[in-house]
Amino acid sequence: MNTQRYAVVDPASGEVIRQYPAATDAAVNLALDAATNVYRTWAKHTSVAQRAELLDAVAALHTARSGELARIAHQEMGKPLDEAVAEVEFSASIYSFYAANAHTFLSDEPIELLGGTGTAFLRRQPIGVLLGIMPWNYPYYQVARFTAPNLALGNTILLKPAPQCPESSAALQRIFTDAGFPDGCYVTVYATNDQAADAIADPRVHGVSFTGSERAGAQVAETAGRHLKKVVLELGGSDPFIVLSSDDLDATAQAAVDTRFENTGQACNAGKRIIVAAGIHDEFLDVFTKKVLARADGLAPLSSVAAAERLEAQVRRAVDDGATLVCEGRREGAFFPPGVLSGLEPASPSAAEELFGPVATVYRVESEAEAIELANSTPYGLGSYVFTTDPGQATRVADQIEAGMVFVNGVGLEGPELPFGGVKRSGFGRELGRAGIDEFANKKLIRTART
């Protein structure tokens, strides 16, 4: 029997603040019916301009309610309030981006014929009801990435939130309702994992977007594949942060801290493995470590005690494998002291793990080629970072990194217009940008013999 629950648990204390019952099978079926029924009119009888106007309203409500939304995220998973506000603002920009660009993205795309008379073009149209299975670490941003392009396109959404995010998902449901979306266009359902698997198999669902763990993503993809459903997966990451040269080592070290410790280190695309050229390794490690230890003041908890315990076990294994850990303090409940691991052999089992929390691993390399080899020696391929003063080297290294994204000489460079996604065991498919509106579109060819 599935005993999954939806609950708000204060990660700082472990106190269960509120619990919510999981949906009944009948409720899930009604939600699917609602999304299916409204799709018939939503897709065919609303214009792109009308859908864009509703997305603009969603953006405005995010901005107007940013304080409330931030407080909910802080309570649900410990996200610092300033970071939660920034997440809400970024989410608003995503809805605004698709509202402003949907007409361009969805305009007919002419195809130049190689011979014969007449015309040909691609017309992008929706495919139906989409199921979104969302994570807990970015409860607003992850939803925006999935829903904004697909609602602009004309698909309808059935959204399963993470079990620890019932209140943020309810707040989002109110936003879509208050923005004026017809009932059924965006439906939140507190489904169990078993019910989600049944929904993937249900013929009323035409595509699935999943963000979460590698293991769960593989299960989603397997179920979707058996039923010939399109799926987009955004899974784990162990992103390399490569430092080959720097004209401001303090600023480069600060950039490494900023990307590694955003959201208390609980970000899939954080720079988790810091790979530094031998000539500057020791100085960088010293500066970086001091900055990391300074973050112990005002430390936020991880999302749960279980998450902190998992990280603690991983760090212990890395130390057992030969790594040196520098940190101040010890785990207390969901609080985990920020730390730096160094001296870990790249071939050790620990080196292949994703550390989801405030611990960075620093490696020393003797050459550019060794840096690239180490960067690619992971089953993941989500994002990556390259810092160098040599533009030619930056291009050369970026070209050889096995990842869906490479950011050169900067962090925090993501934007609504930039496609987001990975390769290898980090998943497949893209969200955001033009690519994000294409994933669940029927790119229909219309060929006319003569005009």
VOPAGU-2260 file (C-alpha; in pm, 1 decimal, decimal comma):
REM VOPAGU-2260
SITE   aa  ch    i         X         Y         Z
SITE  MET   A    0       0,0       0,0       0,0
SITE  ASN   A    1     133,6     347,2     -85,8
SITE  THR   A    2     168,8     548,6     235,5
SITE  GLN   A    3     307,3     863,1      74,4
SITE  ARG   A    4     189,8    1179,6     248,8
SITE  TYR   A    5     186,8    1548,9     169,1
SITE  ALA   A    6     304,7    1752,2     464,3
SITE  VAL   A    7     475,1    2075,3     563,7
SITE  VAL   A    8     763,8    1980,3     790,9
SITE  ASP   A    9     977,4    2258,4     934,6
SITE  PRO   A   10    1328,7    2145,8     835,7
SITE  ALA   A   11    1487,1    2349,2    1115,6
SITE  SER   A   12    1297,6    2162,8    1388,9
SITE  GLY   A   13    1155,0    1855,0    1218,7
SITE  GLU   A   14     809,5    1958,0    1340,7
SITE  VAL   A   15     517,3    1848,4    1127,5
SITE  ILE   A   16     322,9    2170,0    1086,2
SITE  ARG   A   17      38,9    2053,6     862,0
SITE  GLN   A   18     -54,1    1735,4     678,9
SITE  TYR   A   19    -266,1    1694,9     369,3
SITE  PRO   A   20    -428,8    1376,2     245,9
SITE  ALA   A   21    -307,0    1232,3     -81,0
SITE  ALA   A   22    -562,9    1241,7    -359,8
SITE  THR   A   23    -807,8     958,2    -400,0
SITE  ASP   A   24    -813,4     766,6    -727,2
SITE  ALA   A   25   -1146,4     931,9    -801,9
SITE  ALA   A   26    -995,2    1278,9    -752,3
SITE  VAL   A   27    -708,4    1201,3    -989,0
SITE  ASN   A   28    -956,4    1075,7   -1246,7
SITE  LEU   A   29   -1164,1    1393,9   -1213,9
SITE  ALA   A   30    -850,6    1605,8   -1257,8
SITE  LEU   A   31    -761,7    1416,5   -1574,3
SITE  ASP   A   32   -1115,3    1460,9   -1703,5
SITE  ALA   A   33   -1102,7    1834,1   -1632,8
SITE  ALA   A   34    -771,1    1882,2   -1813,0
SITE  THR   A   35    -891,6    1671,9   -2105,5
SITE  ASN   A   36   -1228,3    1844,3   -2142,8
SITE  VAL   A   37   -1093,7    2198,9   -2131,9
SITE  TYR   A   38    -815,0    2112,7   -2376,2
SITE  ARG   A   39   -1069,2    2075,9   -2656,7
SITE  THR   A   40   -1169,9    2440,9   -2626,6
SITE  TRP   A   41    -846,6    2585,5   -2485,8
SITE  ALA   A   42    -631,7    2463,7   -2773,1
SITE  LYS   A   43    -874,2    2536,0   -3056,5
SITE  HIS   A   44   -1068,8    2841,5   -2950,3
SITE  THR   A   45    -818,8    3067,3   -2778,6
SITE  SER   A   46    -562,6    3274,8   -2964,3
SITE  VAL   A   47    -195,3    3299,5   -2880,7
SITE  ALA   A   48    -260,6    3659,3   -2776,8
SITE  GLN   A   49    -530,8    3550,8   -2530,7
SITE  ARG   A   50    -305,9    3287,5   -2376,9
SITE  ALA   A   51     -20,1    3537,3   -2354,8
SITE  GLU   A   52    -244,2    3783,9   -2169,6
SITE  LEU   A   53    -319,9    3517,2   -1907,8
SITE  LEU   A   54      50,2    3439,1   -1866,9
SITE  ASP   A   55     118,8    3807,9   -1811,0
SITE  ALA   A   56    -140,6    3798,7   -1535,1
SITE  VAL   A   57      35,4    3501,2   -1377,2
SITE  ALA   A   58     363,8    3692,9   -1385,8
SITE  ALA   A   59     203,4    3994,5   -1221,3
SITE  LEU   A   60      52,5    3782,1    -944,3
SITE  HIS   A   61     391,1    3622,7    -874,5
SITE  THR   A   62     534,3    3970,0    -826,7
SITE  ALA   A   63     244,0    4091,4    -614,8
SITE  ARG   A   64     255,8    3783,0    -389,5
SITE  SER   A   65     632,9    3733,8    -377,4
SITE  GLY   A   66     651,6    3782,9      -1,2
SITE  GLU   A   67     381,0    3527,3      68,5
SITE  LEU   A   68     529,0    3275,8    -177,2
SITE  ALA   A   69     877,2    3321,3     -30,2
SITE  ARG   A   70     754,2    3259,3     324,9
SITE  ILE   A   71     585,2    2938,5     215,0
SITE  ALA   A   72     902,1    2806,6      47,8
SITE  HIS   A   73    1106,2    2903,5     353,5
SITE  GLN   A   74     876,6    2703,1     578,4
SITE  GLU   A   75     845,2    2403,3     347,9
SITE  MET   A   76    1210,5    2342,9     266,0
SITE  GLY   A   77    1422,9    2597,1     450,3
SITE  LYS   A   78    1509,7    2818,5     153,9
SITE  PRO   A   79    1650,7    3152,2     274,3
SITE  LEU   A   80    1391,0    3425,5     227,6
SITE  ASP   A   81    1603,5    3641,3      -1,8
SITE  GLU   A   82    1671,5    3344,0    -229,1
SITE  ALA   A   83    1303,2    3250,1    -224,6
SITE  VAL   A   84    1205,3    3601,1    -333,3
SITE  ALA   A   85    1464,8    3585,5    -612,3
SITE  GLU   A   86    1318,7    3251,2    -725,6
SITE  VAL   A   87     969,0    3399,4    -741,8
SITE  GLU   A   88    1095,2    3697,9    -940,2
SITE  PHE   A   89    1279,5    3472,8   -1185,3
SITE  SER   A   90     964,9    3263,9   -1224,2
SITE  ALA   A   91     766,3    3578,1   -1304,6
SITE  SER   A   92    1019,8    3666,1   -1574,9
SITE  ILE   A   93     968,3    3324,2   -1735,0
SITE  TYR   A   94     592,2    3374,4   -1767,0
SITE  SER   A   95     652,5    3725,0   -1904,3
SITE  PHE   A   96     908,3    3592,2   -2152,5
SITE  TYR   A   97     668,9    3340,3   -2304,2
SITE  ALA   A   98     386,3    3592,3   -2303,9
SITE  ALA   A   99     604,6    3832,9   -2502,6
SITE  ASN   A  100     752,4    3575,6   -2740,8
SITE  ALA   A  101     479,6    3314,1   -2790,9
SITE  HIS   A  102     355,7    3476,8   -3112,2
SITE  THR   A  103     704,3    3465,5   -3265,3
SITE  PHE   A  104     777,0    3113,5   -3144,5
SITE  LEU   A  105     445,0    2981,4   -3273,8
SITE  SER   A  106     442,2    3156,7   -3609,5
SITE  ASP   A  107     439,0    2930,1   -3912,4
SITE  GLU   A  108     789,9    2836,0   -4022,5
SITE  PRO   A  109     830,4    2836,2   -4403,0
SITE  ILE   A  110    1027,6    2555,0   -4563,4
SITE  GLU   A  111    1217,0    2620,3   -4884,0
SITE  LEU   A  112    1128,6    2350,7   -5136,1
SITE  LEU   A  113    1402,8    2175,0   -5328,8
SITE  GLY   A  114    1177,2    2121,8   -5628,5
SITE  GLY   A  115     820,4    2134,4   -5747,2
SITE  THR   A  116     559,4    2402,4   -5703,8
SITE  GLY   A  117     355,7    2514,8   -5409,7
SITE  THR   A  118     447,3    2583,1   -5047,9
SITE  ALA   A  119     543,6    2404,9   -4728,4
SITE  PHE   A  120     561,6    2518,7   -4369,7
SITE  LEU   A  121     568,9    2391,1   -4011,7
SITE  ARG   A  122     285,0    2484,5   -3781,7
SITE  ARG   A  123     337,9    2426,3   -3409,4
SITE  GLN   A  124      28,1    2299,0   -3232,7
SITE  PRO   A  125     -38,7    2152,0   -2886,0
SITE  ILE   A  126     -61,9    1778,6   -2826,0
SITE  GLY   A  127    -295,0    1757,5   -2524,5
SITE  VAL   A  128    -275,6    1702,9   -2149,4
SITE  LEU   A  129      73,1    1702,5   -1998,7
SITE  LEU   A  130     170,3    1560,1   -1661,8
SITE  GLY   A  131     434,9    1751,2   -1468,1
SITE  ILE   A  132     607,3    1575,0   -1177,0
SITE  MET   A  133     789,6    1843,8    -983,0
SITE  PRO   A  134    1073,6    1849,6    -724,9
SITE  TRP   A  135    1093,5    2033,5    -394,6
SITE  ASN   A  136    1410,1    2242,8    -427,6
SITE  TYR   A  137    1269,2    2515,3    -656,4
SITE  PRO   A  138     891,6    2490,2    -609,9
SITE  TYR   A  139     810,3    2796,9    -824,6
SITE  TYR   A  140    1088,5    2806,9   -1082,4
SITE  GLN   A  141    1057,9    2441,8   -1182,8
SITE  VAL   A  142     683,0    2481,4   -1236,7
SITE  ALA   A  143     735,7    2797,9   -1442,7
SITE  ARG   A  144     988,0    2625,3   -1669,5
SITE  PHE   A  145     736,3    2353,6   -1749,4
SITE  THR   A  146     403,8    2533,6   -1751,4
SITE  ALA   A  147     475,5    2870,5   -1916,5
SITE  PRO   A  148     574,1    2743,6   -2263,0
SITE  ASN   A  149     313,6    2469,7   -2267,2
SITE  LEU   A  150      21,3    2687,8   -2165,7
SITE  ALA   A  151     132,2    2939,9   -2426,5
SITE  LEU   A  152     130,0    2659,6   -2682,3
SITE  GLY   A  153    -218,3    2543,6   -2584,0
SITE  ASN   A  154    -148,4    2227,0   -2387,1
SITE  THR   A  155    -318,3    2175,4   -2050,6
SITE  ILE   A  156    -136,8    2082,3   -1730,7
SITE  LEU   A  157    -184,7    1821,8   -1460,2
SITE  LEU   A  158      70,9    1899,8   -1191,7
SITE  LYS   A  159     195,3    1660,9    -923,0
SITE  PRO   A  160     401,3    1858,6    -670,0
SITE  ALA   A  161     667,0    1717,0    -440,4
SITE  PRO   A  162     512,3    1572,2    -122,0
SITE  GLN   A  163     684,4    1834,1      95,9
SITE  CYS   A  164     546,9    2124,1    -110,5
SITE  PRO   A  165     168,5    2113,2     -64,6
SITE  GLU   A  166     130,3    2479,9      28,3
SITE  SER   A  167     350,4    2629,0    -243,5
SITE  SER   A  168     163,1    2420,1    -499,7
SITE  ALA   A  169    -171,2    2534,1    -356,4
SITE  ALA   A  170     -52,5    2895,1    -376,1
SITE  LEU   A  171      37,1    2843,6    -742,0
SITE  GLN   A  172    -303,1    2691,3    -810,8
SITE  ARG   A  173    -464,8    3005,0    -668,3
SITE  ILE   A  174    -247,0    3221,5    -892,2
SITE  PHE   A  175    -354,7    3041,4   -1209,4
SITE  THR   A  176    -717,9    3052,5   -1100,2
SITE  ASP   A  177    -701,9    3420,7   -1006,7
SITE  ALA   A  178    -521,7    3501,0   -1334,1
SITE  GLY   A  179    -830,9    3380,0   -1520,0
SITE  PHE   A  180    -724,7    3043,9   -1660,1
SITE  PRO   A  181   -1029,2    2824,8   -1731,2
SITE  ASP   A  182   -1089,4    2539,5   -1487,9
SITE  GLY   A  183    -883,0    2239,7   -1594,4
SITE  CYS   A  184    -608,1    2429,4   -1776,1
SITE  TYR   A  185    -380,5    2398,8   -1474,3
SITE  VAL   A  186    -477,7    2135,8   -1218,4
SITE  THR   A  187    -278,8    2051,3    -905,5
SITE  VAL   A  188    -327,9    1703,3    -767,5
SITE  TYR   A  189    -164,6    1554,8    -455,8
SITE  ALA   A  190    -111,4    1222,9    -626,5
SITE  THR   A  191      85,8     930,1    -491,9
SITE  ASN   A  192     371,6     781,8    -690,4
SITE  ASP   A  193     149,9     490,6    -790,6
SITE  GLN   A  194    -121,8     726,4    -911,5
SITE  ALA   A  195     135,9     925,0   -1108,2
SITE  ALA   A  196     253,4     604,7   -1277,5
SITE  ASP   A  197    -108,6     523,3   -1364,9
SITE  ALA   A  198    -153,8     875,0   -1504,4
SITE  ILE   A  199     151,2     834,8   -1729,2
SITE  ALA   A  200      -6,0     520,6   -1870,7
SITE  ASP   A  201    -349,8     683,4   -1906,1
SITE  PRO   A  202    -439,2     760,5   -2269,9
SITE  ARG   A  203    -566,8    1103,5   -2164,6
SITE  VAL   A  204    -205,1    1207,3   -2089,1
SITE  HIS   A  205       8,3    1285,7   -2393,3
SITE  GLY   A  206     342,8    1383,2   -2243,3
SITE  VAL   A  207     537,1    1390,3   -1917,3
SITE  SER   A  208     791,9    1628,0   -1770,2
SITE  PHE   A  209     987,7    1506,4   -1467,9
SITE  THR   A  210    1249,7    1677,8   -1255,2
SITE  GLY   A  211    1408,2    1479,7    -975,6
SITE  SER   A  212    1637,9    1191,7    -899,0
SITE  GLU   A  213    1804,4     971,2   -1155,9
SITE  ARG   A  214    1637,4     656,2   -1023,3
SITE  ALA   A  215    1286,5     803,1   -1025,9
SITE  GLY   A  216    1349,8     956,3   -1367,6
SITE  ALA   A  217    1442,5     616,4   -1508,4
SITE  GLN   A  218    1113,9     475,3   -1377,3
SITE  VAL   A  219     915,0     760,6   -1531,4
SITE  ALA   A  220    1092,7     715,7   -1865,0
SITE  GLU   A  221    1034,0     339,8   -1858,0
SITE  THR   A  222     660,9     381,5   -1798,1
SITE  ALA   A  223     631,0     657,4   -2056,9
SITE  GLY   A  224     824,9     451,4   -2311,4
SITE  ARG   A  225     597,0     151,4   -2270,0
SITE  HIS   A  226     302,0     376,2   -2352,6
SITE  LEU   A  227     473,6     575,3   -2628,7
SITE  LYS   A  228     459,3     905,9   -2442,0
SITE  LYS   A  229     703,3    1189,3   -2500,2
SITE  VAL   A  230     901,6    1264,3   -2184,1
SITE  VAL   A  231    1142,6    1538,0   -2075,4
SITE  LEU   A  232    1378,5    1454,9   -1787,8
SITE  GLU   A  233    1589,5    1691,0   -1579,1
SITE  LEU   A  234    1780,3    1475,1   -1333,4
SITE  GLY   A  235    2090,5    1503,0   -1116,9
SITE  GLY   A  236    2415,2    1677,5   -1187,8
SITE  SER   A  237    2773,9    1682,8   -1068,4
SITE  ASP   A  238    2875,8    1991,1   -1260,2
SITE  PRO   A  239    3245,6    2070,2   -1300,4
SITE  PHE   A  240    3373,4    2418,8   -1218,4
SITE  ILE   A  241    3702,7    2439,1   -1407,6
SITE  VAL   A  242    3956,0    2707,1   -1317,7
SITE  LEU   A  243    4247,8    2716,7   -1562,7
SITE  SER   A  244    4362,0    3076,1   -1509,0
SITE  SER   A  245    4233,6    3391,0   -1343,2
SITE  ASP   A  246    4327,0    3756,1   -1324,9
SITE  ASP   A  247    4122,5    3790,6   -1002,7
SITE  LEU   A  248    4145,3    3474,4    -796,3
SITE  ASP   A  249    3932,1    3615,3    -515,8
SITE  ALA   A  250    3646,4    3688,7    -757,0
SITE  THR   A  251    3679,5    3346,3    -918,6
SITE  ALA   A  252    3671,2    3176,5    -578,7
SITE  GLN   A  253    3364,0    3382,4    -487,4
SITE  ALA   A  254    3193,3    3270,1    -808,6
SITE  ALA   A  255    3264,1    2908,3    -711,1
SITE  VAL   A  256    3112,4    2970,9    -368,2
SITE  ASP   A  257    2808,0    3142,3    -518,9
SITE  THR   A  258    2722,5    2856,4    -752,2
SITE  ARG   A  259    2803,3    2578,6    -506,0
SITE  PHE   A  260    2612,8    2715,7    -210,2
SITE  GLU   A  261    2299,9    2858,3    -369,8
SITE  ASN   A  262    1991,5    2709,5    -206,0
SITE  THR   A  263    2219,4    2563,8      65,6
SITE  GLY   A  264    2392,4    2355,8    -202,8
SITE  GLN   A  265    2068,4    2191,0    -313,1
SITE  ALA   A  266    2073,7    2274,8    -682,4
SITE  CYS   A  267    2114,3    2022,1    -962,0
SITE  ASN   A  268    2325,6    2258,4   -1172,4
SITE  ALA   A  269    2553,3    2386,6    -895,4
SITE  GLY   A  270    2928,0    2372,5    -957,2
SITE  LYS   A  271    2992,5    2076,1    -729,2
SITE  ARG   A  272    3338,4    1960,6    -844,9
SITE  ILE   A  273    3595,9    2241,2    -843,5
SITE  ILE   A  274    3878,3    2149,0   -1084,8
SITE  VAL   A  275    4179,8    2380,1   -1056,8
SITE  ALA   A  276    4503,1    2404,7   -1255,7
SITE  ALA   A  277    4810,1    2305,9   -1053,7
SITE  GLY   A  278    4976,6    2646,4   -1082,7
SITE  ILE   A  279    4699,3    2822,4    -890,3
SITE  HIS   A  280    4549,4    2528,6    -701,6
SITE  ASP   A  281    4697,7    2590,2    -357,4
SITE  GLU   A  282    4619,6    2960,3    -351,9
SITE  PHE   A  283    4269,9    2902,4    -485,4
SITE  LEU   A  284    4201,5    2627,0    -231,2
SITE  ASP   A  285    4308,5    2854,5      53,4
SITE  VAL   A  286    4092,0    3148,2     -60,8
SITE  PHE   A  287    3795,9    2924,9    -146,8
SITE  THR   A  288    3807,2    2736,7     184,7
SITE  LYS   A  289    3811,9    3057,5     388,0
SITE  LYS   A  290    3507,5    3183,3     198,4
SITE  VAL   A  291    3324,9    2854,4     250,3
SITE  LEU   A  292    3391,1    2845,7     623,3
SITE  ALA   A  293    3270,0    3204,0     653,2
SITE  ARG   A  294    2929,0    3088,6     534,9
SITE  ALA   A  295    2872,3    2896,0     857,6
SITE  ASP   A  296    2722,2    3210,7    1009,4
SITE  GLY   A  297    2351,2    3228,5     936,7
SITE  LEU   A  298    2347,7    2879,2     790,0
SITE  ALA   A  299    2012,8    2759,4     658,9
SITE  PRO   A  300    1898,9    2399,3     712,6
SITE  LEU   A  301    1883,3    2143,6     437,8
SITE  SER   A  302    1537,6    2044,4     321,7
SITE  SER   A  303    1506,1    1771,5     585,0
SITE  VAL   A  304    1694,7    1578,7     848,2
SITE  ALA   A  305    1702,6    1282,5     610,7
SITE  ALA   A  306    1876,7    1495,7     346,0
SITE  ALA   A  307    2140,4    1604,3     597,3
SITE  GLU   A  308    2193,3    1247,6     713,8
SITE  ARG   A  309    2237,4    1135,2     353,2
SITE  LEU   A  310    2498,5    1404,7     291,2
SITE  GLU   A  311    2676,6    1316,6     615,0
SITE  ALA   A  312    2707,8     953,5     504,8
SITE  GLN   A  313    2842,3    1058,7     164,5
SITE  VAL   A  314    3103,7    1287,4     318,6
SITE  ARG   A  315    3207,8    1012,5     558,8
SITE  ARG   A  316    3259,0     774,5     266,3
SITE  ALA   A  317    3468,0    1034,4      83,0
SITE  VAL   A  318    3691,4    1077,9     388,2
SITE  ASP   A  319    3721,3     700,8     415,7
SITE  ASP   A  320    3827,2     702,4      49,7
SITE  GLY   A  321    4116,4     934,6     133,5
SITE  ALA   A  322    3971,6    1285,7     108,1
SITE  THR   A  323    4050,2    1561,2     355,5
SITE  LEU   A  324    3748,1    1746,7     495,5
SITE  VAL   A  325    3774,3    2102,8     622,4
SITE  CYS   A  326    3466,7    2234,0     803,0
SITE  GLU   A  327    3373,3    2385,3    1135,0
SITE  GLY   A  328    3114,6    2209,3    1346,0
SITE  ARG   A  329    2906,1    1901,2    1289,2
SITE  ARG   A  330    2563,9    1813,1    1162,2
SITE  GLU   A  331    2281,6    1908,4    1395,6
SITE  GLY   A  332    1945,3    1787,2    1271,5
SITE  ALA   A  333    1894,4    1927,9     922,7
SITE  PHE   A  334    2181,2    2178,6     964,5
SITE  PHE   A  335    2502,6    2074,8     793,6
SITE  PRO   A  336    2819,4    2285,8     824,0
SITE  PRO   A  337    2963,5    2408,0     493,0
SITE  GLY   A  338    3279,5    2222,4     404,8
SITE  VAL   A  339    3548,5    2152,7     147,7
SITE  LEU   A  340    3675,6    1810,4      43,9
SITE  SER   A  341    4018,8    1787,6    -118,0
SITE  GLY   A  342    4259,3    1509,1    -208,9
SITE  LEU   A  343    3985,0    1276,0    -328,8
SITE  GLU   A  344    4108,2    1037,6    -597,0
SITE  PRO   A  345    3898,4    1079,5    -913,7
SITE  ALA   A  346    3874,3     701,4    -946,7
SITE  SER   A  347    3723,4     653,7    -599,4
SITE  PRO   A  348    3355,8     555,2    -577,6
SITE  SER   A  349    3279,1     874,0    -384,7
SITE  ALA   A  350    3396,3    1089,7    -674,4
SITE  ALA   A  351    3104,2     965,9    -886,1
SITE  GLU   A  352    2838,0    1069,1    -631,4
SITE  GLU   A  353    2635,3    1388,4    -638,8
SITE  LEU   A  354    2664,4    1577,7    -310,2
SITE  PHE   A  355    2334,5    1759,3    -260,4
SITE  GLY   A  356    2423,9    2008,0       8,1
SITE  PRO   A  357    2684,2    2261,6     124,3
SITE  VAL   A  358    3000,5    2062,0      55,2
SITE  ALA   A  359    3235,2    2119,7    -239,8
SITE  THR   A  360    3506,9    1890,1    -371,4
SITE  VAL   A  361    3828,0    2046,4    -502,5
SITE  TYR   A  362    4061,9    1866,8    -743,9
SITE  ARG   A  363    4410,3    1954,7    -871,6
SITE  VAL   A  364    4496,2    1895,3   -1239,3
SITE  GLU   A  365    4823,5    1933,7   -1427,2
SITE  SER   A  366    4691,2    2027,2   -1770,4
SITE  GLU   A  367    4394,7    2139,1   -1974,9
SITE  ALA   A  368    4354,3    1787,2   -2109,1
SITE  GLU   A  369    4344,6    1642,8   -1756,6
SITE  ALA   A  370    4085,1    1901,7   -1655,5
SITE  ILE   A  371    3860,4    1802,4   -1946,6
SITE  GLU   A  372    3904,5    1432,8   -1875,1
SITE  LEU   A  373    3816,2    1480,8   -1507,7
SITE  ALA   A  374    3520,2    1705,0   -1592,6
SITE  ASN   A  375    3378,6    1432,5   -1815,8
SITE  SER   A  376    3450,4    1143,3   -1578,1
SITE  THR   A  377    3101,5    1141,2   -1432,3
SITE  PRO   A  378    2778,0     974,7   -1537,2
SITE  TYR   A  379    2611,1    1317,8   -1527,8
SITE  GLY   A  380    2611,9    1592,4   -1787,5
SITE  LEU   A  381    2387,8    1879,1   -1682,8
SITE  GLY   A  382    2586,5    2203,6   -1660,5
SITE  SER   A  383    2948,4    2314,9   -1633,4
SITE  TYR   A  384    3161,9    2622,4   -1572,8
SITE  VAL   A  385    3492,8    2722,5   -1731,3
SITE  PHE   A  386    3707,5    3006,7   -1597,8
SITE  THR   A  387    4009,8    3118,4   -1799,0
SITE  THR   A  388    4170,2    3439,4   -1921,1
SITE  ASP   A  389    4233,9    3281,3   -2262,6
SITE  PRO   A  390    3929,9    3318,2   -2496,4
SITE  GLY   A  391    4062,7    3051,5   -2732,3
SITE  GLN   A  392    4103,5    2807,7   -2445,3
SITE  ALA   A  393    3752,0    2885,7   -2323,5
SITE  THR   A  394    3604,1    2794,7   -2661,3
SITE  ARG   A  395    3822,2    2486,6   -2695,3
SITE  VAL   A  396    3738,4    2350,1   -2350,5
SITE  ALA   A  397    3366,6    2434,6   -2373,6
SITE  ASP   A  398    3348,8    2240,1   -2698,9
SITE  GLN   A  399    3484,4    1926,3   -2529,9
SITE  ILE   A  400    3273,4    1929,5   -2213,0
SITE  GLU   A  401    3006,6    1657,6   -2211,4
SITE  ALA   A  402    2720,2    1865,1   -2073,0
SITE  GLY   A  403    2403,5    2033,2   -2185,4
SITE  MET   A  404    2524,9    2376,1   -2073,6
SITE  VAL   A  405    2861,5    2550,5   -2041,0
SITE  PHE   A  406    2898,2    2888,4   -1868,7
SITE  VAL   A  407    3224,7    3070,7   -1929,5
SITE  ASN   A  408    3372,8    3312,8   -1674,6
SITE  GLY   A  409    3048,7    3362,1   -1487,8
SITE  VAL   A  410    2779,4    3205,0   -1270,9
SITE  GLY   A  411    2411,9    3285,1   -1232,6
SITE  LEU   A  412    2389,8    3347,5   -1605,8
SITE  GLU   A  413    2070,1    3150,5   -1664,3
SITE  GLY   A  414    1776,8    3330,0   -1823,6
SITE  PRO   A  415    1427,1    3260,3   -1959,3
SITE  GLU   A  416    1563,8    3284,0   -2313,9
SITE  LEU   A  417    1836,8    3022,2   -2257,9
SITE  PRO   A  418    1761,8    2650,2   -2302,1
SITE  PHE   A  419    1811,2    2441,4   -1987,9
SITE  GLY   A  420    1883,7    2067,7   -1984,5
SITE  GLY   A  421    2146,8    1797,2   -1987,2
SITE  VAL   A  422    2287,3    1483,3   -2143,5
SITE  LYS   A  423    2404,6    1144,1   -2019,9
SITE  ARG   A  424    2235,6    1048,1   -1690,1
SITE  SER   A  425    2127,2    1405,3   -1627,3
SITE  GLY   A  426    1834,2    1345,7   -1858,7
SITE  PHE   A  427    1720,1    1471,0   -2196,7
SITE  GLY   A  428    1502,9    1737,4   -2349,8
SITE  ARG   A  429    1516,2    2111,8   -2294,4
SITE  GLU   A  430    1318,0    2369,2   -2104,1
SITE  LEU   A  431    1315,8    2749,5   -2147,1
SITE  GLY   A  432    1395,2    2947,7   -2460,0
SITE  ARG   A  433    1258,9    2853,1   -2800,3
SITE  ALA   A  434    1354,4    2490,8   -2731,3
SITE  GLY   A  435    1119,0    2476,0   -2433,7
SITE  ILE   A  436     809,1    2544,4   -2639,6
SITE  ASP   A  437     907,8    2281,6   -2897,8
SITE  GLU   A  438     930,8    1979,3   -2666,2
SITE  PHE   A  439     556,7    1909,8   -2645,4
SITE  ALA   A  440     452,4    2062,2   -2975,9
SITE  ASN   A  441     316,4    1886,0   -3280,3
SITE  LYS   A  442     542,1    2034,2   -3546,3
SITE  LYS   A  443     292,3    1973,8   -3820,8
SITE  LEU   A  444     401,7    1985,6   -4183,1
SITE  ILE   A  445     153,7    2148,1   -4420,9
SITE  ARG   A  446     253,1    2101,7   -4784,8
SITE  THR   A  447      47,5    2251,1   -5067,3
SITE  ALA   A  448     104,2    2137,9   -5424,7
SITE  ARG   A  449      14,1    2471,5   -5583,4
SITE  THR   A  450     -87,0    2817,2   -5471,5
